[in-house]
Amino acid sequence: MILSRHALQGISSPEADHAQPFEWLRACHDRVERMLDLLQRLHEHVQRHGADAQAVDAAAQVQRYFDLAAPLHHEDEERHVFPRVLALGDPRLRALVSRLQDDHAAMASDWTGLRGRLHALQAAAGDVTWRWTEHDHRWLAQFAQRYKLHIAAEEDEVFAAALQAMTKAEQAAMSEDMLRRRAIAPSVRGSS
């Protein structure tokens, strides 16, 4: 599999509706899944072609996303979603939120190691003999699997519970906070 320009362009995702914070969170999940797909394609590409220009470009895209957007998304959930669900007092949901909070910490730790491997790939730019190690392969698989299970739990139960527990005004405040922390200009707020 070659990481063509066309394949790299395939990672774009639908625009988030900034007035609908839970749609925005789901759009973030779509982008995470696209980045995980790109990471898988990158893994396969590197095993065949090494650290060529396409691999280096794809590694930079993945790194940018998980350095910048993913932490903001996790903070959105920690600030707005999880507290609402915990306040419901349902023991099963409390245990699920606890697991998801643990996931956030584990994903940050996984990302530190994976980021180092992406950085090594980028530093090897032009070396067509560079390959992922078996350890790298396991790390990539663990990172992707943890995210997929995490997303499924949030979308299947946690988002719905939080949404039901929030008023329209609370949802609007959540959107405003998400916009503010991302420094999204007011002109963008009504356009998507």
C-alpha positions, -999 to 999 in steps of 0.1 A, spaced: 0 0 0 14 33 -10 6 65 9 -3 86 -22 -13 122 -20 -48 110 -26 -46 86 3 -34 114 26 -61 137 15 -86 110 25 -81 118 62 -102 149 61 -134 147 81 -168 164 83 -170 198 98 -180 200 134 -211 219 143 -198 242 170 -233 249 183 -238 212 190 -210 201 213 -218 164 212 -218 164 174 -185 182 177 -172 155 200 -183 128 176 -166 147 147 -134 146 168 -139 108 171 -142 106 133 -109 124 130 -93 101 156 -104 71 136 -91 86 104 -58 93 120 -57 57 133 -64 45 98 -36 67 85 -13 54 112 -21 18 101 -15 27 64 18 44 75 29 13 93 23 -9 62 40 17 40 71 19 61 75 -18 62 77 -17 24 93 16 16 111 28 47 112 65 57 105 79 23 90 114 18 54 101 20 60 83 52 76 113 68 47 135 57 21 111 71 41 107 104 40 145 107 3 146 102 -4 120 128 20 137 152 3 171 148 -31 156 154 -23 137 185 -1 165 199 -27 193 194 -63 181 188 -64 149 209 -55 165 242 -81 192 237 -107 166 230 -98 147 261 -100 179 281 -135 185 267 -146 152 280 -129 157 314 -144 192 319 -179 187 305 -190 152 299 -176 130 327 -187 153 356 -223 153 342 -223 115 341 -207 111 375 -233 134 390 -261 110 379 -249 86 406 -254 55 385 -228 29 398 -224 13 364 -218 46 346 -195 58 374 -173 27 368 -174 33 330 -163 69 335 -136 58 358 -123 34 331 -125 62 305 -105 85 327 -79 58 332 -79 54 294 -70 91 290 -40 87 312 -30 54 294 -35 70 260 -12 99 270 14 75 281 10 54 249 13 85 228 46 95 245 62 63 233 45 63 199 54 100 193 91 91 199 88 64 171 72 89 147 99 114 155 125 87 148 109 79 115 109 116 106 146 119 116 154 90 93 139 109 63 152 94 31 163 61 46 144 35 27 158 7 49 142 22 81 115 -1 95 92 -4 125 103 -30 151 81 -57 164 79 -36 196 67 -6 175 41 -28 159 27 -39 193 27 -3 205 8 9 174 -17 -19 178 -23 -11 215 -27 26 208 -53 20 181 -72 -6 201 -74 14 232 -88 44 213 -113 23 194 -127 7 226 -127 41 243 -146 58 215 -172 30 214 -179 33 251 -183 70 250 -205 71 220 -226 41 230 -234 53 266 -216 82 281 -224 109 256 -261 100 256 -262 101 294 -243 134 296 -265 150 269 -297 140 287 -283 155 319 -275 189 303 -298 218 296 -295 237 263 -278 266 282 -252 241 297 -246 227 262 -241 263 249 -216 270 277 -198 238 268 -195 249 232 -183 283 242 -156 268 264 -145 244 236 -143 273 211 -124 295 236 -98 269 244 -92 264 207 -91 301 200 -117 297 173 -126 331 159 -162 344 164 -167 345 126 -162 307 124 -187 300 152 -218 304 131 -204 290 98 -201 253 105 
